[in-house]
Amino acid sequence: MLQTRPRVALFVTCLVDLYRPNVGFSAIALLEEAGCQVEVPAAQSCCGQPAYNSGDRATAKELARNVVDAFLPYDYTVVPSGSCGGQISHHYPGLFADDPEYRGRAERLAAKTHELVSFLTDVRGMTEIAARYDGVVTYHDSCSGLRELGVKRQPRALLAGMPGVTLKEMADAEICCGFGGTFCVKYPDISTRMVSDKTRAIAATGADTLLAGDMGCLLNMAGRLKREGVPVKVRHVAEVLAGRTGAAPPIGEVS
């Protein structure tokens, strides 16, 4: 039975907070449209993924403990990022292998943490979008969203039924864009080759808008598209679904 007004905590993510607040506001609008009571816990911090991926388990554990304490009281935690959502859902419990109490708390939080668009479709049953977007869009699948959380059909289902939208799939949409968090810093030459392959696939679609669900991927691809002079607008999928494209310029552009 669908819960009438669940208390949903929005995990904003560092990149949304620092680079693209409009994604957070878009997420709130979509969650409220889906009948949720939305709160943004002030105590939230980084999910700890950069520390975790760098082998700094002590810092990752400290950050995870803070997130567990801040978000466990809510019915659901929703994240506009497959990367951060995957960290909470798949890696938090293992950080507390030597602490049964917090491992249990982390497992309970993991079980009710969802990526934004999959929460809207799979949990809240959203099938239609009221907003309109006139454009030809192509969608990039982020690695964590796809492989850890199974996010693929959900954004496409909502976009396909959205007024004004034409969805054109790029070749190899599931292939990494080369960002990978610290990967792009550790292996810049490989990362550059990967994002160049991705931008060629994007340009080949003829789409005027690139969408994805992770800010890291979007910033990486937007930067490369701009350097190559490819005239494609880059946006988080939440901004389009919420009808908030007028609230901020495309990623990588200034108003």
Buried (B, 14 or more C-beta within 10 A) or exposed (E): EEEEEBEBBBBBBBBBBEBBEBBBBBBBBBBEBBBBEBBBBEEBBBBBBBBBBEEBBEBBBBBBBBBBBBBBEBEBBBBBBBBBBBBBBBBBBEBBEEEEEBBEBBEEBBEBBBBBBBBBBBBBEBEEBEBEBEBBBBBBBBBBBBBBBEBBEBBBBBBEEBEEBBBEEBEEBEBBBBBBBEBBEEBEEEBEEBBBBBBBBBBEBEBBBBBBBBBBBBBBBBBBBBEBEBEBBBBBBBBBBBBBBEEBEBBBEEE
